[in-house]
């Protein structure tokens, strides 16, 4: 990683202590925070993607496709 920046992070003592306990499994506090921030950003971007898709959805077409006639009945092995 070439482009790395530092950021002074203020944490409540209780949270810092809880994070220190994660170091026992071999990961550093820094590594844990990076993963946590990455996961949160990913979740936020995913939610925004699906919100945009929902806003652009054509529900009339959705229901027409969902309720169309035809097709074949499920075959053996199609069950969950």
PyMOL Python script that loads the backbone (N, CA, C, O; Angstrom):
from pymol import cmd

cmd.read_pdbstr("""\
ATOM      1  N   UNK A   1       0.839  -1.169   0.000  1.00  0.00           N
ATOM      2  CA  UNK A   1       0.000   0.000   0.000  1.00  0.00           C
ATOM      3  C   UNK A   1       0.888   1.238   0.000  1.00  0.00           C
ATOM      4  O   UNK A   1       1.575   1.526   0.980  1.00  0.00           O
ATOM      5  N   UNK A   2       0.864   1.948  -1.087  1.00  0.00           N
ATOM      6  CA  UNK A   2       1.730   3.111  -1.234  1.00  0.00           C
ATOM      7  C   UNK A   2       1.137   4.339  -0.558  1.00  0.00           C
ATOM      8  O   UNK A   2       1.846   5.062   0.142  1.00  0.00           O
ATOM      9  N   UNK A   3      -0.136   4.581  -0.757  1.00  0.00           N
ATOM     10  CA  UNK A   3      -0.770   5.787  -0.236  1.00  0.00           C
ATOM     11  C   UNK A   3      -1.391   5.505   1.126  1.00  0.00           C
ATOM     12  O   UNK A   3      -2.541   5.077   1.217  1.00  0.00           O
ATOM     13  N   UNK A   4      -0.629   5.746   2.169  1.00  0.00           N
ATOM     14  CA  UNK A   4      -1.104   5.534   3.528  1.00  0.00           C
ATOM     15  C   UNK A   4      -1.043   6.857   4.258  1.00  0.00           C
ATOM     16  O   UNK A   4      -0.069   7.601   4.141  1.00  0.00           O
ATOM     17  N   UNK A   5      -2.075   7.141   5.003  1.00  0.00           N
ATOM     18  CA  UNK A   5      -2.108   8.342   5.805  1.00  0.00           C
ATOM     19  C   UNK A   5      -2.379   7.967   7.252  1.00  0.00           C
ATOM     20  O   UNK A   5      -2.956   6.916   7.532  1.00  0.00           O
ATOM     21  N   UNK A   6      -1.974   8.801   8.141  1.00  0.00           N
ATOM     22  CA  UNK A   6      -2.249   8.533   9.556  1.00  0.00           C
ATOM     23  C   UNK A   6      -3.397   9.422  10.004  1.00  0.00           C
ATOM     24  O   UNK A   6      -3.621  10.506   9.468  1.00  0.00           O
ATOM     25  N   UNK A   7      -4.108   8.933  10.995  1.00  0.00           N
ATOM     26  CA  UNK A   7      -5.235   9.670  11.535  1.00  0.00           C
ATOM     27  C   UNK A   7      -5.256   9.447  13.041  1.00  0.00           C
ATOM     28  O   UNK A   7      -5.390   8.311  13.497  1.00  0.00           O
ATOM     29  N   UNK A   8      -5.126  10.512  13.814  1.00  0.00           N
ATOM     30  CA  UNK A   8      -5.178  10.337  15.269  1.00  0.00           C
ATOM     31  C   UNK A   8      -6.609  10.015  15.683  1.00  0.00           C
ATOM     32  O   UNK A   8      -7.526  10.803  15.450  1.00  0.00           O
ATOM     33  N   UNK A   9      -6.785   8.880  16.282  1.00  0.00           N
ATOM     34  CA  UNK A   9      -8.126   8.402  16.631  1.00  0.00           C
ATOM     35  C   UNK A   9      -8.319   8.461  18.138  1.00  0.00           C
ATOM     36  O   UNK A   9      -7.506   7.938  18.899  1.00  0.00           O
ATOM     37  N   UNK A  10      -9.397   9.098  18.559  1.00  0.00           N
ATOM     38  CA  UNK A  10      -9.711   9.142  19.985  1.00  0.00           C
ATOM     39  C   UNK A  10     -10.780   8.107  20.272  1.00  0.00           C
ATOM     40  O   UNK A  10     -11.854   8.126  19.670  1.00  0.00           O
ATOM     41  N   UNK A  11     -10.482   7.207  21.190  1.00  0.00           N
ATOM     42  CA  UNK A  11     -11.417   6.148  21.563  1.00  0.00           C
ATOM     43  C   UNK A  11     -11.720   6.228  23.061  1.00  0.00           C
ATOM     44  O   UNK A  11     -10.842   6.571  23.853  1.00  0.00           O
ATOM     45  N   UNK A  12     -12.940   5.916  23.446  1.00  0.00           N
ATOM     46  CA  UNK A  12     -13.201   5.777  24.878  1.00  0.00           C
ATOM     47  C   UNK A  12     -12.336   4.647  25.432  1.00  0.00           C
ATOM     48  O   UNK A  12     -12.070   3.666  24.737  1.00  0.00           O
ATOM     49  N   UNK A  13     -11.901   4.786  26.681  1.00  0.00           N
ATOM     50  CA  UNK A  13     -11.023   3.778  27.286  1.00  0.00           C
ATOM     51  C   UNK A  13     -11.620   2.380  27.221  1.00  0.00           C
ATOM     52  O   UNK A  13     -10.905   1.411  26.967  1.00  0.00           O
ATOM     53  N   UNK A  14     -12.931   2.269  27.450  1.00  0.00           N
ATOM     54  CA  UNK A  14     -13.557   0.939  27.443  1.00  0.00           C
ATOM     55  C   UNK A  14     -13.462   0.291  26.057  1.00  0.00           C
ATOM     56  O   UNK A  14     -13.242  -0.915  25.946  1.00  0.00           O
ATOM     57  N   UNK A  15     -13.624   1.085  25.022  1.00  0.00           N
ATOM     58  CA  UNK A  15     -13.535   0.556  23.657  1.00  0.00           C
ATOM     59  C   UNK A  15     -12.093   0.185  23.319  1.00  0.00           C
ATOM     60  O   UNK A  15     -11.840  -0.841  22.688  1.00  0.00           O
ATOM     61  N   UNK A  16     -11.161   1.018  23.738  1.00  0.00           N
ATOM     62  CA  UNK A  16      -9.757   0.709  23.488  1.00  0.00           C
ATOM     63  C   UNK A  16      -9.356  -0.584  24.197  1.00  0.00           C
ATOM     64  O   UNK A  16      -8.631  -1.405  23.635  1.00  0.00           O
ATOM     65  N   UNK A  17      -9.830  -0.762  25.432  1.00  0.00           N
ATOM     66  CA  UNK A  17      -9.507  -1.983  26.169  1.00  0.00           C
ATOM     67  C   UNK A  17     -10.100  -3.209  25.468  1.00  0.00           C
ATOM     68  O   UNK A  17      -9.445  -4.246  25.367  1.00  0.00           O
ATOM     69  N   UNK A  18     -11.328  -3.088  24.990  1.00  0.00           N
ATOM     70  CA  UNK A  18     -11.955  -4.200  24.263  1.00  0.00           C
ATOM     71  C   UNK A  18     -11.173  -4.518  22.993  1.00  0.00           C
ATOM     72  O   UNK A  18     -11.020  -5.684  22.630  1.00  0.00           O
ATOM     73  N   UNK A  19     -10.680  -3.480  22.319  1.00  0.00           N
ATOM     74  CA  UNK A  19      -9.877  -3.695  21.114  1.00  0.00           C
ATOM     75  C   UNK A  19      -8.550  -4.369  21.443  1.00  0.00           C
ATOM     76  O   UNK A  19      -8.082  -5.227  20.695  1.00  0.00           O
ATOM     77  N   UNK A  20      -7.947  -3.981  22.559  1.00  0.00           N
ATOM     78  CA  UNK A  20      -6.677  -4.596  22.959  1.00  0.00           C
ATOM     79  C   UNK A  20      -6.842  -6.099  23.151  1.00  0.00           C
ATOM     80  O   UNK A  20      -5.919  -6.869  22.887  1.00  0.00           O
ATOM     81  N   UNK A  21      -8.008  -6.511  23.607  1.00  0.00           N
ATOM     82  CA  UNK A  21      -8.263  -7.935  23.825  1.00  0.00           C
ATOM     83  C   UNK A  21      -8.275  -8.706  22.511  1.00  0.00           C
ATOM     84  O   UNK A  21      -8.046  -9.915  22.507  1.00  0.00           O
ATOM     85  N   UNK A  22      -8.534  -8.034  21.405  1.00  0.00           N
ATOM     86  CA  UNK A  22      -8.532  -8.721  20.108  1.00  0.00           C
ATOM     87  C   UNK A  22      -7.110  -9.024  19.656  1.00  0.00           C
ATOM     88  O   UNK A  22      -6.908  -9.876  18.791  1.00  0.00           O
ATOM     89  N   UNK A  23      -6.134  -8.349  20.220  1.00  0.00           N
ATOM     90  CA  UNK A  23      -4.742  -8.579  19.836  1.00  0.00           C
ATOM     91  C   UNK A  23      -4.266  -9.971  20.232  1.00  0.00           C
ATOM     92  O   UNK A  23      -3.259 -10.461  19.722  1.00  0.00           O
ATOM     93  N   UNK A  24      -4.997 -10.602  21.145  1.00  0.00           N
ATOM     94  CA  UNK A  24      -4.599 -11.938  21.597  1.00  0.00           C
ATOM     95  C   UNK A  24      -4.631 -12.968  20.480  1.00  0.00           C
ATOM     96  O   UNK A  24      -3.904 -13.960  20.525  1.00  0.00           O
ATOM     97  N   UNK A  25      -5.479 -12.735  19.471  1.00  0.00           N
ATOM     98  CA  UNK A  25      -5.562 -13.700  18.367  1.00  0.00           C
ATOM     99  C   UNK A  25      -4.572 -13.384  17.247  1.00  0.00           C
ATOM    100  O   UNK A  25      -4.635 -13.987  16.175  1.00  0.00           O
ATOM    101  N   UNK A  26      -3.659 -12.444  17.490  1.00  0.00           N
ATOM    102  CA  UNK A  26      -2.612 -12.171  16.516  1.00  0.00           C
ATOM    103  C   UNK A  26      -2.841 -10.976  15.629  1.00  0.00           C
ATOM    104  O   UNK A  26      -1.955 -10.618  14.854  1.00  0.00           O
ATOM    105  N   UNK A  27      -4.007 -10.336  15.712  1.00  0.00           N
ATOM    106  CA  UNK A  27      -4.242  -9.162  14.880  1.00  0.00           C
ATOM    107  C   UNK A  27      -4.007  -7.904  15.709  1.00  0.00           C
ATOM    108  O   UNK A  27      -4.226  -7.893  16.920  1.00  0.00           O
ATOM    109  N   UNK A  28      -3.565  -6.861  15.048  1.00  0.00           N
ATOM    110  CA  UNK A  28      -3.294  -5.612  15.749  1.00  0.00           C
ATOM    111  C   UNK A  28      -4.562  -4.771  15.814  1.00  0.00           C
ATOM    112  O   UNK A  28      -5.522  -5.003  15.080  1.00  0.00           O
ATOM    113  N   UNK A  29      -4.542  -3.783  16.715  1.00  0.00           N
ATOM    114  CA  UNK A  29      -5.671  -2.862  16.814  1.00  0.00           C
ATOM    115  C   UNK A  29      -5.866  -2.136  15.487  1.00  0.00           C
ATOM    116  O   UNK A  29      -6.995  -1.962  15.027  1.00  0.00           O
ATOM    117  N   UNK A  30      -4.772  -1.718  14.881  1.00  0.00           N
ATOM    118  CA  UNK A  30      -4.825  -1.017  13.605  1.00  0.00           C
ATOM    119  C   UNK A  30      -5.490  -1.893  12.533  1.00  0.00           C
ATOM    120  O   UNK A  30      -6.351  -1.427  11.787  1.00  0.00           O
ATOM    121  N   UNK A  31      -5.088  -3.139  12.468  1.00  0.00           N
ATOM    122  CA  UNK A  31      -5.644  -4.067  11.486  1.00  0.00           C
ATOM    123  C   UNK A  31      -7.148  -4.252  11.728  1.00  0.00           C
ATOM    124  O   UNK A  31      -7.939  -4.258  10.784  1.00  0.00           O
ATOM    125  N   UNK A  32      -7.528  -4.400  12.988  1.00  0.00           N
ATOM    126  CA  UNK A  32      -8.935  -4.580  13.327  1.00  0.00           C
ATOM    127  C   UNK A  32      -9.757  -3.371  12.893  1.00  0.00           C
ATOM    128  O   UNK A  32     -10.832  -3.524  12.314  1.00  0.00           O
ATOM    129  N   UNK A  33      -9.251  -2.166  13.173  1.00  0.00           N
ATOM    130  CA  UNK A  33      -9.981  -0.942  12.824  1.00  0.00           C
ATOM    131  C   UNK A  33     -10.091  -0.802  11.310  1.00  0.00           C
ATOM    132  O   UNK A  33     -11.139  -0.397  10.806  1.00  0.00           O
ATOM    133  N   UNK A  34      -9.036  -1.126  10.583  1.00  0.00           N
ATOM    134  CA  UNK A  34      -9.077  -1.054   9.118  1.00  0.00           C
ATOM    135  C   UNK A  34     -10.152  -1.984   8.563  1.00  0.00           C
ATOM    136  O   UNK A  34     -10.920  -1.594   7.684  1.00  0.00           O
ATOM    137  N   UNK A  35     -10.206  -3.198   9.068  1.00  0.00           N
ATOM    138  CA  UNK A  35     -11.209  -4.160   8.603  1.00  0.00           C
ATOM    139  C   UNK A  35     -12.613  -3.673   8.959  1.00  0.00           C
ATOM    140  O   UNK A  35     -13.526  -3.762   8.139  1.00  0.00           O
ATOM    141  N   UNK A  36     -12.790  -3.158  10.180  1.00  0.00           N
ATOM    142  CA  UNK A  36     -14.107  -2.689  10.614  1.00  0.00           C
ATOM    143  C   UNK A  36     -14.594  -1.521   9.746  1.00  0.00           C
ATOM    144  O   UNK A  36     -15.756  -1.491   9.342  1.00  0.00           O
ATOM    145  N   UNK A  37     -13.712  -0.568   9.462  1.00  0.00           N
ATOM    146  CA  UNK A  37     -14.079   0.573   8.625  1.00  0.00           C
ATOM    147  C   UNK A  37     -14.395   0.098   7.205  1.00  0.00           C
ATOM    148  O   UNK A  37     -15.352   0.572   6.592  1.00  0.00           O
ATOM    149  N   UNK A  38     -13.604  -0.826   6.686  1.00  0.00           N
ATOM    150  CA  UNK A  38     -13.841  -1.363   5.337  1.00  0.00           C
ATOM    151  C   UNK A  38     -15.192  -2.061   5.254  1.00  0.00           C
ATOM    152  O   UNK A  38     -15.934  -1.877   4.289  1.00  0.00           O
ATOM    153  N   UNK A  39     -15.508  -2.858   6.266  1.00  0.00           N
ATOM    154  CA  UNK A  39     -16.800  -3.559   6.279  1.00  0.00           C
ATOM    155  C   UNK A  39     -17.960  -2.574   6.335  1.00  0.00           C
ATOM    156  O   UNK A  39     -18.951  -2.751   5.628  1.00  0.00           O
ATOM    157  N   UNK A  40     -17.853  -1.550   7.155  1.00  0.00           N
ATOM    158  CA  UNK A  40     -18.923  -0.560   7.272  1.00  0.00           C
ATOM    159  C   UNK A  40     -19.112   0.192   5.969  1.00  0.00           C
ATOM    160  O   UNK A  40     -20.245   0.389   5.529  1.00  0.00           O
ATOM    161  N   UNK A  41     -18.010   0.620   5.339  1.00  0.00           N
ATOM    162  CA  UNK A  41     -18.118   1.316   4.057  1.00  0.00           C
ATOM    163  C   UNK A  41     -18.754   0.429   2.993  1.00  0.00           C
ATOM    164  O   UNK A  41     -19.568   0.892   2.194  1.00  0.00           O
ATOM    165  N   UNK A  42     -18.381  -0.840   2.986  1.00  0.00           N
ATOM    166  CA  UNK A  42     -18.955  -1.780   2.033  1.00  0.00           C
ATOM    167  C   UNK A  42     -20.461  -1.923   2.246  1.00  0.00           C
ATOM    168  O   UNK A  42     -21.229  -1.932   1.284  1.00  0.00           O
ATOM    169  N   UNK A  43     -20.879  -2.033   3.500  1.00  0.00           N
ATOM    170  CA  UNK A  43     -22.308  -2.153   3.812  1.00  0.00           C
ATOM    171  C   UNK A  43     -23.067  -0.901   3.384  1.00  0.00           C
ATOM    172  O   UNK A  43     -24.171  -0.992   2.846  1.00  0.00           O
ATOM    173  N   UNK A  44     -22.479   0.257   3.622  1.00  0.00           N
ATOM    174  CA  UNK A  44     -23.141   1.510   3.240  1.00  0.00           C
ATOM    175  C   UNK A  44     -23.264   1.627   1.721  1.00  0.00           C
ATOM    176  O   UNK A  44     -24.300   2.057   1.214  1.00  0.00           O
ATOM    177  N   UNK A  45     -22.219   1.249   0.999  1.00  0.00           N
ATOM    178  CA  UNK A  45     -22.264   1.309  -0.466  1.00  0.00           C
ATOM    179  C   UNK A  45     -23.270   0.307  -1.026  1.00  0.00           C
ATOM    180  O   UNK A  45     -23.963   0.597  -2.000  1.00  0.00           O
ATOM    181  N   UNK A  46     -23.347  -0.861  -0.415  1.00  0.00           N
ATOM    182  CA  UNK A  46     -24.310  -1.877  -0.854  1.00  0.00           C
ATOM    183  C   UNK A  46     -25.736  -1.374  -0.635  1.00  0.00           C
ATOM    184  O   UNK A  46     -26.589  -1.521  -1.511  1.00  0.00           O
ATOM    185  N   UNK A  47     -25.994  -0.786   0.525  1.00  0.00           N
ATOM    186  CA  UNK A  47     -27.331  -0.250   0.810  1.00  0.00           C
ATOM    187  C   UNK A  47     -27.688   0.852  -0.180  1.00  0.00           C
ATOM    188  O   UNK A  47     -28.822   0.911  -0.656  1.00  0.00           O
ATOM    189  N   UNK A  48     -26.739   1.722  -0.495  1.00  0.00           N
ATOM    190  CA  UNK A  48     -26.996   2.797  -1.463  1.00  0.00           C
ATOM    191  C   UNK A  48     -27.278   2.229  -2.849  1.00  0.00           C
ATOM    192  O   UNK A  48     -28.151   2.730  -3.558  1.00  0.00           O
ATOM    193  N   UNK A  49     -26.540   1.181  -3.243  1.00  0.00           N
ATOM    194  CA  UNK A  49     -26.759   0.549  -4.544  1.00  0.00           C
ATOM    195  C   UNK A  49     -28.186   0.001  -4.655  1.00  0.00           C
ATOM    196  O   UNK A  49     -28.877   0.239  -5.645  1.00  0.00           O
ATOM    197  N   UNK A  50     -28.620  -0.740  -3.619  1.00  0.00           N
ATOM    198  CA  UNK A  50     -29.956  -1.334  -3.671  1.00  0.00           C
ATOM    199  C   UNK A  50     -31.051  -0.282  -3.527  1.00  0.00           C
ATOM    200  O   UNK A  50     -32.136  -0.455  -4.082  1.00  0.00           O
ATOM    201  N   UNK A  51     -30.799   0.798  -2.801  1.00  0.00           N
ATOM    202  CA  UNK A  51     -31.774   1.878  -2.706  1.00  0.00           C
ATOM    203  C   UNK A  51     -31.966   2.529  -4.064  1.00  0.00           C
ATOM    204  O   UNK A  51     -33.093   2.813  -4.469  1.00  0.00           O
ATOM    205  N   UNK A  52     -30.862   2.767  -4.770  1.00  0.00           N
ATOM    206  CA  UNK A  52     -30.949   3.344  -6.118  1.00  0.00           C
ATOM    207  C   UNK A  52     -31.679   2.401  -7.063  1.00  0.00           C
ATOM    208  O   UNK A  52     -32.512   2.838  -7.857  1.00  0.00           O
ATOM    209  N   UNK A  53     -31.372   1.108  -6.981  1.00  0.00           N
ATOM    210  CA  UNK A  53     -32.037   0.130  -7.842  1.00  0.00           C
ATOM    211  C   UNK A  53     -33.534   0.084  -7.546  1.00  0.00           C
ATOM    212  O   UNK A  53     -34.349  -0.030  -8.462  1.00  0.00           O
ATOM    213  N   UNK A  54     -33.894   0.173  -6.266  1.00  0.00           N
ATOM    214  CA  UNK A  54     -35.312   0.166  -5.891  1.00  0.00           C
ATOM    215  C   UNK A  54     -36.024   1.391  -6.464  1.00  0.00           C
ATOM    216  O   UNK A  54     -37.148   1.289  -6.954  1.00  0.00           O
ATOM    217  N   UNK A  55     -35.371   2.535  -6.399  1.00  0.00           N
ATOM    218  CA  UNK A  55     -35.973   3.768  -6.908  1.00  0.00           C
ATOM    219  C   UNK A  55     -36.167   3.727  -8.416  1.00  0.00           C
ATOM    220  O   UNK A  55     -37.101   4.329  -8.946  1.00  0.00           O
ATOM    221  N   UNK A  56     -35.283   3.018  -9.104  1.00  0.00           N
ATOM    222  CA  UNK A  56     -35.359   2.945 -10.564  1.00  0.00           C
ATOM    223  C   UNK A  56     -36.170   1.747 -11.056  1.00  0.00           C
ATOM    224  O   UNK A  56     -36.368   1.582 -12.260  1.00  0.00           O
ATOM    225  N   UNK A  57     -36.639   0.916 -10.129  1.00  0.00           N
ATOM    226  CA  UNK A  57     -37.334  -0.318 -10.516  1.00  0.00           C
ATOM    227  C   UNK A  57     -38.700  -0.012 -11.133  1.00  0.00           C
ATOM    228  O   UNK A  57     -39.374   0.947 -10.758  1.00  0.00           O
ATOM    229  N   UNK A  58     -39.075  -0.837 -12.070  1.00  0.00           N
ATOM    230  CA  UNK A  58     -40.394  -0.759 -12.679  1.00  0.00           C
ATOM    231  C   UNK A  58     -41.226  -1.884 -12.062  1.00  0.00           C
ATOM    232  O   UNK A  58     -41.149  -3.032 -12.499  1.00  0.00           O
ATOM    233  N   UNK A  59     -42.013  -1.549 -11.052  1.00  0.00           N
ATOM    234  CA  UNK A  59     -42.748  -2.573 -10.313  1.00  0.00           C
ATOM    235  C   UNK A  59     -43.898  -3.166 -11.130  1.00  0.00           C
ATOM    236  O   UNK A  59     -44.313  -4.299 -10.885  1.00  0.00           O
ATOM    237  N   UNK A  60     -44.403  -2.421 -12.080  1.00  0.00           N
ATOM    238  CA  UNK A  60     -45.446  -2.979 -12.953  1.00  0.00           C
ATOM    239  C   UNK A  60     -44.874  -4.152 -13.746  1.00  0.00           C
ATOM    240  O   UNK A  60     -45.499  -5.209 -13.834  1.00  0.00           O
ATOM    241  N   UNK A  61     -43.707  -3.970 -14.312  1.00  0.00           N
ATOM    242  CA  UNK A  61     -43.044  -5.049 -15.046  1.00  0.00           C
ATOM    243  C   UNK A  61     -42.659  -6.182 -14.105  1.00  0.00           C
ATOM    244  O   UNK A  61     -42.796  -7.353 -14.460  1.00  0.00           O
ATOM    245  N   UNK A  62     -42.185  -5.855 -12.920  1.00  0.00           N
ATOM    246  CA  UNK A  62     -41.823  -6.870 -11.925  1.00  0.00           C
ATOM    247  C   UNK A  62     -42.997  -7.800 -11.640  1.00  0.00           C
ATOM    248  O   UNK A  62     -42.855  -9.021 -11.707  1.00  0.00           O
ATOM    249  N   UNK A  63     -44.160  -7.222 -11.321  1.00  0.00           N
ATOM    250  CA  UNK A  63     -45.318  -8.055 -10.983  1.00  0.00           C
ATOM    251  C   UNK A  63     -45.828  -8.830 -12.200  1.00  0.00           C
ATOM    252  O   UNK A  63     -46.296  -9.960 -12.066  1.00  0.00           O
ATOM    253  N   UNK A  64     -45.737  -8.220 -13.388  1.00  0.00           N
ATOM    254  CA  UNK A  64     -46.168  -8.922 -14.601  1.00  0.00           C
ATOM    255  C   UNK A  64     -45.299 -10.161 -14.833  1.00  0.00           C
ATOM    256  O   UNK A  64     -45.823 -11.226 -15.157  1.00  0.00           O
ATOM    257  N   UNK A  65     -43.999 -10.037 -14.673  1.00  0.00           N
ATOM    258  CA  UNK A  65     -43.087 -11.166 -14.856  1.00  0.00           C
ATOM    259  C   UNK A  65     -43.308 -12.203 -13.756  1.00  0.00           C
ATOM    260  O   UNK A  65     -43.346 -13.403 -14.027  1.00  0.00           O
ATOM    261  N   UNK A  66     -43.452 -11.745 -12.534  1.00  0.00           N
ATOM    262  CA  UNK A  66     -43.610 -12.657 -11.403  1.00  0.00           C
ATOM    263  C   UNK A  66     -44.887 -13.487 -11.516  1.00  0.00           C
ATOM    264  O   UNK A  66     -44.901 -14.658 -11.136  1.00  0.00           O
ATOM    265  N   UNK A  67     -45.948 -12.894 -12.033  1.00  0.00           N
ATOM    266  CA  UNK A  67     -47.251 -13.572 -12.085  1.00  0.00           C
ATOM    267  C   UNK A  67     -47.591 -14.166 -13.447  1.00  0.00           C
ATOM    268  O   UNK A  67     -48.732 -14.564 -13.682  1.00  0.00           O
ATOM    269  N   UNK A  68     -46.613 -14.230 -14.344  1.00  0.00           N
ATOM    270  CA  UNK A  68     -46.898 -14.744 -15.686  1.00  0.00           C
ATOM    271  C   UNK A  68     -47.234 -16.240 -15.645  1.00  0.00           C
ATOM    272  O   UNK A  68     -46.816 -16.973 -14.749  1.00  0.00           O
ATOM    273  N   UNK A  69     -47.978 -16.644 -16.617  1.00  0.00           N
ATOM    274  CA  UNK A  69     -48.376 -18.041 -16.757  1.00  0.00           C
ATOM    275  C   UNK A  69     -47.302 -18.797 -17.521  1.00  0.00           C
ATOM    276  O   UNK A  69     -46.469 -18.201 -18.205  1.00  0.00           O
ATOM    277  N   UNK A  70     -47.334 -20.090 -17.397  1.00  0.00           N
ATOM    278  CA  UNK A  70     -46.413 -20.900 -18.185  1.00  0.00           C
ATOM    279  C   UNK A  70     -45.278 -21.445 -17.351  1.00  0.00           C
ATOM    280  O   UNK A  70     -45.296 -21.402 -16.121  1.00  0.00           O
ATOM    281  N   UNK A  71     -44.317 -21.944 -18.041  1.00  0.00           N
ATOM    282  CA  UNK A  71     -43.180 -22.531 -17.362  1.00  0.00           C
ATOM    283  C   UNK A  71     -43.433 -23.994 -17.074  1.00  0.00           C
ATOM    284  O   UNK A  71     -44.495 -24.523 -17.405  1.00  0.00           O
ATOM    285  N   UNK A  72     -42.490 -24.633 -16.476  1.00  0.00           N
ATOM    286  CA  UNK A  72     -42.601 -26.046 -16.152  1.00  0.00           C
ATOM    287  C   UNK A  72     -42.647 -26.187 -14.633  1.00  0.00           C
ATOM    288  O   UNK A  72     -42.074 -25.374 -13.908  1.00  0.00           O
ATOM    289  N   UNK A  73     -43.328 -27.219 -14.162  1.00  0.00           N
ATOM    290  CA  UNK A  73     -43.357 -27.436 -12.711  1.00  0.00           C
ATOM    291  C   UNK A  73     -41.967 -27.855 -12.236  1.00  0.00           C
ATOM    292  O   UNK A  73     -41.162 -28.349 -13.026  1.00  0.00           O
ATOM    293  N   UNK A  74     -41.685 -27.657 -10.947  1.00  0.00           N
ATOM    294  CA  UNK A  74     -40.378 -28.048 -10.416  1.00  0.00           C
ATOM    295  C   UNK A  74     -40.113 -29.533 -10.630  1.00  0.00           C
ATOM    296  O   UNK A  74     -41.020 -30.359 -10.531  1.00  0.00           O
ATOM    297  N   UNK A  75     -38.875 -29.852 -10.921  1.00  0.00           N
ATOM    298  CA  UNK A  75     -38.469 -31.236 -11.111  1.00  0.00           C
ATOM    299  C   UNK A  75     -37.927 -31.810  -9.807  1.00  0.00           C
ATOM    300  O   UNK A  75     -37.609 -31.070  -8.876  1.00  0.00           O
ATOM    301  N   UNK A  76     -37.829 -33.104  -9.751  1.00  0.00           N
ATOM    302  CA  UNK A  76     -37.257 -33.744  -8.584  1.00  0.00           C
ATOM    303  C   UNK A  76     -35.825 -33.243  -8.406  1.00  0.00           C
ATOM    304  O   UNK A  76     -35.053 -33.208  -9.364  1.00  0.00           O
ATOM    305  N   UNK A  77     -35.477 -32.861  -7.197  1.00  0.00           N
ATOM    306  CA  UNK A  77     -34.160 -32.314  -6.908  1.00  0.00           C
ATOM    307  C   UNK A  77     -34.152 -30.791  -6.863  1.00  0.00           C
ATOM    308  O   UNK A  77     -33.144 -30.195  -6.484  1.00  0.00           O
ATOM    309  N   UNK A  78     -35.270 -30.142  -7.247  1.00  0.00           N
ATOM    310  CA  UNK A  78     -35.354 -28.689  -7.209  1.00  0.00           C
ATOM    311  C   UNK A  78     -35.708 -28.160  -5.817  1.00  0.00           C
ATOM    312  O   UNK A  78     -35.622 -26.960  -5.557  1.00  0.00           O
ATOM    313  N   UNK A  79     -36.103 -29.066  -4.933  1.00  0.00           N
ATOM    314  CA  UNK A  79     -36.499 -28.592  -3.604  1.00  0.00           C
ATOM    315  C   UNK A  79     -35.292 -28.068  -2.840  1.00  0.00           C
ATOM    316  O   UNK A  79     -34.145 -28.370  -3.169  1.00  0.00           O
ATOM    317  N   UNK A  80     -35.574 -27.282  -1.819  1.00  0.00           N
ATOM    318  CA  UNK A  80     -34.489 -26.713  -1.003  1.00  0.00           C
ATOM    319  C   UNK A  80     -33.938 -27.734  -0.066  1.00  0.00           C
ATOM    320  O   UNK A  80     -33.020 -27.439   0.699  1.00  0.00           O
TER     321      UNK A  80
END
""", "prot")
cmd.dss("prot")
cmd.show_as("cartoon", "prot")
cmd.util.cbc("prot")
cmd.orient("prot")
